[in-house]
Amino acid sequence: MSIIKRATALAVGLGLVTLSACGSSDGGGESAGSRTVTLVSHDSWAASKSVIAAFEKSSGYKVRVLEDGDAGQAVNKAILTKDNPQGDVFFGVDNTLLSRALDNGLFQPYEPKDADRVKPEYRADQDEHRVTPVDTGDICVNYDKEWFSEHGLTPPASFDDLVEPQYKNLLVTENAATSSPGLGFLLGTAAEYGEKGWQDYWKKLKANGVKVVDGWEQAYNEEFSGSAGGRKAEADRPLVVSYASSPPAEVIYADPRPDTAPTGVVPGTCFRQVEYAGLLSNAKNPEGGKALLDFLISKRFQEDMPLNMFVHPVRDDAKVPQEFTEYGPQAEDPRTLAPDEIADHRDEWVKTWTSLVLK
């Protein structure tokens, strides 16, 4: 699951109106002279109607959004249809899957206006400019504050803590082969312990009773005891792999709003995720696509994202709402891996992880 999908899923679980796409979601790309530009994304796309309307008025293009599965599914489908793409711009390929998209020629070069305002640490493919960073977030273990208080147990603070006996049978994570946060958590352990050390770590984590499920929604809304959206009597895991922005989502979507977030983040378990957008190869409306990419890193759109997608902007001058940072600050020291290192090892690591943990 992508960074933004879990915000939408959480809203659904809380019985709220889901964040919906702007524009129609039917049909594919348009001709070069069309005044419609089509954005292909993963399952969730959210932006304020007023912000989209302002772009449409200033650019003269009507935005159509085509949501096409979770991040991995959407990327794979876009690759398979690259000769006759469904749209003009693809949004939502992250740093864990970026090399797959680039190696398969998914995007054509374009450097948007204001690209120099993107923070340097989030830039990628700077020689060819085939992708543009749009947002960032942190995959982290979350904990149920009430559960730990009731049991008189201090929440873990790091990867190392998770393998300690007092946390046995408390953690649920997603399958690294099928889930974006699951893969991010695996990559976080690889960044923490190195290419060989992460395998020993996962052996210890397995021995300490980690539970693996297919995806984020099952892990968070069914297994995690702290989810307001899906809390069930049988949910008995007070630790879950989710996002640093899950606590503010729990607060902002709640009615009435609590004074403090009911969940917290284990700071020493975070992996930095970055999402990119790019102009699709063979786009039927490349000029509209370029205008849309300019818009995605405009200050107005970047400042609109936090309370719609629950992600952080990548522009250096974009302000983040206080209510977002109050409940969900970015991790101070997230684990990271270079895109080239992910590309070189991702498939091998997932295969090894599957053998170690699921068999």
N, C-alpha and C positions, 0 to 999 in steps of 0.2 A: 504494500500500500504506500502511496505517496504521502508527502507531508500534508497536503491539503485534504486528501480523502478522509483521513481520520477525523478532521474537524467536522465535516459534513456527516459522517457516520455517527459522531457523538451527538450532533444536533438531532438526528433522527431518533437516537436512543433516548434522548431527553424529551421526546415528543414535540419538538419544535419544528418550524418550517425549515425545510432543507435549503441550503444555498444553491441557487439554480443558475444555469448558464444564461448568458445574455444573448439574445438573438435566437434564430432557429437552429435546430440541431439536425436537420435533415438535408441531404444533398451533399455534393462534394465541391470541388474547386470551381472557380468561374474563369471566364476568358480574360485575356490580358486587359481588355477594355472595360471590364465589369467594375461596377461601383460596390460590389460585395467582396469582402475579404473573409476567408474561412480559416479559423483557428482550430487545429486538431489538438486535443488534449487527452489526458487520462480522465478517470470517472468524475472528477470534481473540478469545477471551475467556478470561481466566485469573484465578483467585482460589483461595486455599487452601480446601480443603474445610471445615476447622474454622471459618473465618471466615464462610463461607456458612451453615454449620450454626448458628452463633451467631445470625446474623440471623434465620434461619427460626424458631429457638426463641423469640427475644425478640419477634418481630413476629407470629408465627402464620401467616405466608405461606410457601408453598413457591415457590422460585425456579425458573422455567423459562427457558432461554436459547435464543434462535433466532438462529443465525448466518446472515448473508444476503449473502455476497459481500464484495468489498473496499469501502472507505469510500464511493467514488463510487457504486458499484452499489447499496449498501445505502441510501444517502440517496435516490437516485432512486426505488427501489422503494417506500420508505416514503412518499414524496410521492404516488406513483401510487395507493397503497392507504390514503391518510389518512382517507378516509370510512369505511373498514372495516379499521382497522389490524390488523396481525398480532400486536401485543402492546400493552403498556401504557407502557413506557419505551423510548426509543431512546438507545443509547450509541454514540458514535464519530464524530459529526459534528465536524470540526475547523474552525479559524479560516479555512482556505482555502475551505471550502464552507458556512460558517455562514449567509451571507446567502441562499443558495439555499433552505435549509431554512426560514428565517424568512419569506422573501417568499412561500413557498408554503403558509404556515399549518400547518406540520407539528406544532407544539407548542402546548399551552395553558399559561397562566401557573401557576407554582407556585414559591414560594421555600422551599427546604428548611430544616429546622432546622440551625443552625450555618453557614448561608450566610455569616455575617459573619466566619467563620474562614478563608474563602477569600482568598488574597492579592489585593489590589485590582487588580494589573496583569493578572490573569487573568479578571476579571469582564467580562461582556458582557450587553447587553440589560437593563440594570439598571432601566429604567423598568417593563418588563413581566415580567421574570423568567421568560421562556419557556425558557431553558436554564441549566444549572448546570455550571461548569467542574469537571472530574474529574481530569485529569492533563495533564502537559506534557512536552515533549521537544524536542530540537534536531535538525533536519536539517542534516547537515554532510558535507563531503567526508572520507572515511576514507583512510588510506594503509597500505600493507604495509611494516612496519618492516624486515623481512628483505630485501626487494627493494631498498629505498633504501640499506641498509647495504652490500649486495653490490655495488651500482653506484656507491658513493661519492658519492651525490647527497643533498643536503639536502632534506627534504620541503618542499613549499610551505607557506606560512603564511597566505595570503590569497587572495581572488578575483583580485587583480592578478597574483599569482604564477602562476596557472594558465594564463595566456596567454603566459608566457615560453617561449623556444625549448627550454630544457632539459626542459620537461614536455610536449613535443609527443608526441601519440599515447599518452598515459599515462592519461587520464581517461575513465571510462565513467559516463554518467548515464542516468536514466530519462526516458521521454517525458512532457513536462509535460501533455499532453492525456489521458494514460491512467494516470498514476501519481501518488500523493500525494507521495512524496519528490521526484519530478521537478518537480511543480508548486511545491513548497516551495523547491526550488533556484532555479527561475525567479523566484519572488517575492523570494527573498533577493538576487538580482542587481538586481531592480527597486528594492529598498530601498537597495541600495548605490550604484547609479549613477543613479537617477532614471528618470522615465518615458521619456525619450529616450535617455539614456546606456546603458541596459541592452541596447538593440538593437545598438549599436556593440560592446559587450562580447561579445555572442554571435557576432557576425561574426568577431571575433578568436579566440574560443574554437573556433569551427568551423574556422577556418584553421589552428588549432593541433592539429587532429586529434581533437576530442572525439567519442566514440562514443555513440550514443543507442540504447537498447533499450527494449522495451515496459514492463518493470516491474522492481521491486526484486529479486525472486528471480533473474531472469536476470542482472541487473547484478552482484549480489553473489555469487551461488553459481556462476555460469558464467564471467563475464568478469573478476572481480576476483581477482588473484593471491594476495591475503591471506586469503581465506575458508577456514577450516579445514573448514567444512561442505561446500563444493563445489569445492575446489581441483582443477583439471584441468590437464593438461599444456599445453593451448592457452590457458589463462587468462593473458593477458599485460598486463592493465591493473592497475597498482599503486595507482591512485586511483579511488575510487568514491563516488558520492553515496549516503549511508546516514544513520546516526544517531549522535549522541554516545554513545548507550548500546550501540552495537554492540561496542566493545572489551570492556566487562564481560561481555557475553553470550558472547563468544569464550572468555573465561576461565572463567566460571561453568559453562558447558555442557561444557567440555572434560574429558576423563578420560584421564590424570590432568590436574589443573589446572596450568597453567604459573605461574611466579612473577610474570610480567609479561604484559600483554596483547600479542599479536602484531601488533595493529593500533593505529593512533593516529588522532587527529582533527586536521584542519586548522582551527585556531581561528577564523580570519578568514573562514570560509565558512558560518557557522551561521545558520539561520533558525528562530525559535521557533515551535513548533507547539503548540496547545492543543486538547484534545478535550473535548467537552461531552456532557451527557445532558439529556433533557427528557421531560416527560410528554406522550405523544402525544395529539393531538386525537382525540376520540371513543374514547379508551381505555375498554375494557369494565370494567376494575378500577382506577379512578382512585385509590382510597384505598390499594390495594396499591402502585400506582405511586409515590405520594407517599412511602410508607414506604421503598420501594427507593431513591428519590432521596436521602432522608435518610441511608440507609446508605452510598451511594456517596461521600459526603463526610464520613462518620464517621471519627474518628481511626483506628479499628481497620482499616477497609478501606484508608484512605489509606496506612497504614504497611505494608500487605500487598502493595501494588502493585509496588514497585520490583523485587523478585526474581521476580515472576510475569509482569508485563507489560513490565518494563524501561522504565518511565516514572517521572517525578518526581511526587510529590503536590502538590496545590495548597493544602492547608491550611497555615496559618502555624505550627502546632504539631506537625506530623507529622514524625517522625524518619525518616531514610533510612539503611538498613544501611551499615556502613562498607565492606563488600566491593563495594557498588554504587558509592559515591562514589569509592573508591580507584581504580577502573579507568575510571569514566565520569562525571566531574564535569560539571555543567551548564556551557554556554558562558558566559563572563564578559560578553561583549558581543554577544549574538545580534542579528541583523537582525530587525526587526519591521515590520509594516504594520497600520494600523488596519483593522478589519473592513469599514468603509464604503469605504475605498480599494480593498480587495480586491474588494468587490462591484461597484464602479464600473468596474474595469479588468480583472478576471480573464479573462473570455471574450475580450475584445479582445486582451489580451496573449498568451493561448494561441494565438489565431489568427495573430497576427503572428509569434510564436516558431516556429510550425509552418512558416510560409512561409519564414522566415529559415534555419532549421536543417535541416529535413527535405526541402527542395526544391532 
